[in-house]
Amino acid sequence: MMAVVTLDVTSSGLEQSAAAIISVGKADFTVAQKGASDTLSSTIDESQLVQLRETRGVESVVGVLVETQRINANNPVFIEIGINPGDLTAFGVKLVAGHAYSSTAAHQVMLGWRAAANLGLHVGDRFNANGTWNTVVGLYSTGNAFGDAGAMFPLPAIQGYNRVPGIVTLAFVKVVPGQSVAKVAAHIDYAEPELTTIRTATQFGRADQNLVYLQAAVNGSTVLAILIGAVIIGNTMLLSLFERTREFGLLRAVGWTRRRTVGLLLGESLLLAFIGAGLGVALSFVVAVVLENLPALKGVLHPNFTEEAFWRALFTALVMTLVGALYPTTRAALLSPLKALSYE
Amino acid sequence: MSDAPDEMAIEVTGATRNYPGHVTALAGVDLSVGYGEMVAVTGPSGCGKSTLLHLLAAIDFPTAGTVVVAGRDLARLGDLSAYRRQEVGLVFQFHNLLPQLSALLNVELPMLGTHRSAHQRRDRARELLAAVDLEDCERRLPTELSGGERQRVAIARALANDPKILLADEPTGSLDSTSTARFLELLERLSQAGTTIVMVTHDSEVAAHAHRIIEMRDGRVVDERIAYVPAPTAASVSS
């Protein structure tokens, strides 16, 4: 149960982190490369942005290149966003200090206010990124924790650092007011088969195969946990039934119905299963926090403890118990009182 | 239950019980017991006394023959649990108390699933423990009770739902003489109140307190004699 919940909350956290990228730009939807192994591996040629802009109903398209870099032990995965200064407003970026970089400026960077606070940097300070010293010319806010914990560079600079000229990772699309977002997105999906549109976090798998595989692994491990758990519960119940055969025989002899006798056995098993599930959830919390703070995973893994994960754990425990209880309870129901009473 | 005056409380006809391996526990037993009658079944070990009791308690069934209780064939009863719970009380030879439950909870067991509330069940269990002089032992576990005390808890449990028929397998086997005398007084009171009692015993003194003694040997009834004629009660005189 602990393993299932830990996998569940960490994969959900990864999904949430990945999905946070699409909500940075305050766009109506995001466009990414279809079937990319993960979001940051998505590649869109800037020429395709031109086609997107020409699509009927599209108001604006902002292309951004998203890369990650290790800054230090506390920031092993630092987000860098390459974006043209002319697109900053459309992207929902607000300056909170200093000024924006110019499109041709070299070695200039804007830090998200969270990143600046984490790194202890201010406007005018120097910040080493991609092996180059850059001057912090401004601090920005996007209203999104993920975006505010990174840095923004002129798009050509980031493309140059990463040797991907003319390439962006994602395109953030705003639709003309009054136009149907769904229709415009569907049109792009049809017209640009290499690309895919993402409007909700649940659609993220279209551009992030790793998340799909991760979710499949979580589902698979849940099924496996149910099967293993059911075998263990069934075995425990069967042992309990053997040890208490005389007791069940007596209960039947004094007038307990089959249903009541089975209910007793099942009730005890469910109680144990739910206590186990509770302990599993508690332990998974501890394990997830430990994982979150491992140096290799710091900043990458943000376990997402939701009410849904808790209910899913209880549901898993319930299914596990019911599956495991099937054979022992059938045996208990079919016990002959006399045979059970003479059981040694 | 039928109240026909000529109907017997218990009517066993040609009851045979064979077990695998050519073991015959009962070989065509015929037995009739009237309402309010107290019958003692005696005989050597292995003669089929307990098997007969198990058939009457509906925890075992005859290979051939019929067991009719209050006009109903037990083999055709739809709800055996209700019969076991409400119509018969069974005192086992080896007590069969649940070791993890207190004396009070053991007595309450047959009342679970009846119309009685938790409060009523508790009151009734206390009343029964008091009737067998165990009012101070209600919280004790069976392991903390003597053999005689355990047997008395088992008797109290058998009486929990006011059964019309009380079946007892060697009920005084682990009782001292005082407890045995008190138990026999209790049986007599129950019998006078209309409870039909069938008791298996090796003790001829205990058997002598029954109205009738049935002797069994090799799965058959071999002798039957009147042991004790109860004094006429006020009710029987007036009728």
Interface residues (C-beta under 8 A of the other chain):
Chain A: R246 E247 L250 L251 R252 A253 V254 G255 W256 T257 R258 R260 S336 P337 L338 L341
Chain B: H54 A57 I59 D60 S81 A82 Y83 R84 R85 Q86 L90 F92 N96 L98 L109 P110 L112 G113 R157 N161
